[in-house]
Each structure stands twice: as structure tokens, then as C-alpha cells.
Amino acid sequence: MSHYFENDSNVKSEERIFAANICGANLNFYSDNGVFNKSGIDYGSRLLIEEFIKNYKDGKVLDVGCGIGVIGVSLSRLLHADVDMVDVNLRALGLANKNIKLNTLTSEMNVFESDCYSNVSKTYDYIITNPPIRAGKKVVYRILLESYNHLNENGELWFVIRKDQGAPSAKRDVAEVFKNCEVVNKDKGFFILMAKKVSL
Ligand SMILES: C[S@@+](CC[C@H](N)C(=O)[O-])C[C@H]1O[C@@H](n2cnc3c(N)ncnc32)[C@H](O)[C@@H]1O
């Protein structure tokens, strides 16, 4: 069986568009088989976007594991934030590019292939992720912990993770690196967590 993070060209393409109202904005997303999310916005992603929007001040954002671009596209539309988006799934990256055009975004957006931060050379004010739990703890922890090296001073890591998928231990382990990590919200078992890179 293929997973949403694998580049499996045998997965038959059946492109479709779904609509989503996010914080009052009507957005549309191309999606397909073999990508996350196939037919609608994930509840955790929605909660993450809503909390992030309430707290965003200014600055550049990196969406790690962007999939078809739901988070990055929403932040561009609603905050006019400059957002870079990375993923390992080439079909998802193609759709993320189409979703930028479909939603006629005006902020600066870059979409590129990267295994975690392997091709990320810049630093950001915010890193946001709904990490790929099914890819395994090693990948999830690379995304969460290595974010520290790609954040500017006072930059923030924002992520969503379910309680039963390890939210309490992820909070503890992220706090070891950042020296802080707070639960910003929780709902239906999804935890929205934020850690800030502060000078020691
Ligand atoms: C849970 S999905 C989230 C997708 C999208 N951000 C959303 O919220 O709808 C996680 C994404 O991480 C991607 N991913 C898996 N392994 C990765 C890796 N090593 N580096 C970067 N992205 C990865 C998957 O392809 C998938 O698109």
C-alpha cells in the first residue's frame, strides 16, 4: 500500500477540487489520490491555521510537509504572509503550485522539494507543520527539533499533534531544545503547540 508521503507513480491520478471556508475566506484546493489531504481539510490543520492566525505578528513563514498547500495557501490569503512550502511528495508539490494560482495569491510563495530541511537554506520567523505521523517518529522529530536551526531569533515553531499520537512527549522533547513549549489550544484530542527560539 502506498502512503501519502511516497512518490508512487502507480497511484492513479484523479484530480479534483474541494472548497473550504477558513476563517471566513473561501478557498479552493486541487487534490488527488496519493496526497494529504485527498478530499477535504484535516481538522488538525484547520485548528492550527486558526490559532496561528490569531497570534501571527509579522515575518516569513515556512510550511514543512505542506502537502497540497492548505496551510501555506491559507496563511498567504488571510495574512498576506510570505510563505515557503516544502514536502517530499512531488505530486503534492505540483498541486501546491496549482493551488497558489487557483487562489490568486499576492504574497511571495516558493514551493520546493525538501526532505525535512535538507534543501532549506534560509531562516524564518515562523515554521509551521502538521507533521507526517505515518512517516514515523524519526521524521516527525527531525521536522520538530531541527526547526530550531532554521528559525530567526524570537522565531516560533507551531505544530499540531494528537494526544494519542504523542503530543505530551513531543511537547516535552521540543521543550528540551527550545527551553519552552506551550499548549496554545486543544480540541477533540488535537494539541496546538508553540515553541519560541529565545536567546539564553
Ligand atoms: C499530515 S500531512 C500535512 C499536509 C498539509 N500540511 C496539511 O496540513 O494538509 C504531512 C506531510 O508531510 C510530508 N512529508 C512526509 N515526510 C516528509 C519529509 N521527510 N520531509 C518533508 N515532508 C514530508 C507528507 O508528504 C505530507 O504531505
PDBQT file of the ligand as one rigid body, heavy atoms in Angstrom, charges set to zero:
ROOT
HETATM    1  C1  LIG A 301      -0.073  15.266   7.751  1.00  0.00    +0.000 C 
HETATM    2  S1  LIG A 301       0.461  15.767   6.158  1.00  0.00    +0.000 S 
HETATM    3  C2  LIG A 301       0.123  17.519   6.230  1.00  0.00    +0.000 C 
HETATM    4  C3  LIG A 301      -0.120  18.143   4.866  1.00  0.00    +0.000 C 
HETATM    5  C4  LIG A 301      -0.546  19.612   4.896  1.00  0.00    +0.000 C 
HETATM    6  N1  LIG A 301       0.443  20.424   5.572  1.00  0.00    +0.000 N 
HETATM    7  C5  LIG A 301      -1.895  19.776   5.560  1.00  0.00    +0.000 C 
HETATM    8  O1  LIG A 301      -1.911  20.246   6.705  1.00  0.00    +0.000 OA
HETATM    9  O2  LIG A 301      -2.907  19.464   4.936  1.00  0.00    +0.000 OA
HETATM   10  C6  LIG A 301       2.213  15.652   6.284  1.00  0.00    +0.000 C 
HETATM   11  C7  LIG A 301       3.003  15.940   5.016  1.00  0.00    +0.000 C 
HETATM   12  O3  LIG A 301       4.400  15.725   5.302  1.00  0.00    +0.000 OA
HETATM   13  C8  LIG A 301       5.018  15.227   4.142  1.00  0.00    +0.000 C 
HETATM   14  N2  LIG A 301       6.278  14.554   4.478  1.00  0.00    +0.000 N 
HETATM   15  C9  LIG A 301       6.492  13.247   4.803  1.00  0.00    +0.000 A 
HETATM   16  N3  LIG A 301       7.786  13.011   5.023  1.00  0.00    +0.000 NA
HETATM   17  C10 LIG A 301       8.435  14.196   4.834  1.00  0.00    +0.000 A 
HETATM   18  C11 LIG A 301       9.804  14.597   4.903  1.00  0.00    +0.000 A 
HETATM   19  N4  LIG A 301      10.769  13.718   5.214  1.00  0.00    +0.000 N 
HETATM   20  N5  LIG A 301      10.114  15.884   4.620  1.00  0.00    +0.000 NA
HETATM   21  C12 LIG A 301       9.139  16.766   4.292  1.00  0.00    +0.000 A 
HETATM   22  N6  LIG A 301       7.820  16.454   4.218  1.00  0.00    +0.000 NA
HETATM   23  C13 LIG A 301       7.465  15.190   4.482  1.00  0.00    +0.000 A 
HETATM   24  C14 LIG A 301       3.964  14.298   3.537  1.00  0.00    +0.000 C 
HETATM   25  O4  LIG A 301       4.226  14.047   2.180  1.00  0.00    +0.000 OA
HETATM   26  C15 LIG A 301       2.666  15.084   3.815  1.00  0.00    +0.000 C 
HETATM   27  O5  LIG A 301       2.343  15.894   2.717  1.00  0.00    +0.000 OA
ENDROOT
TORSDOF 0
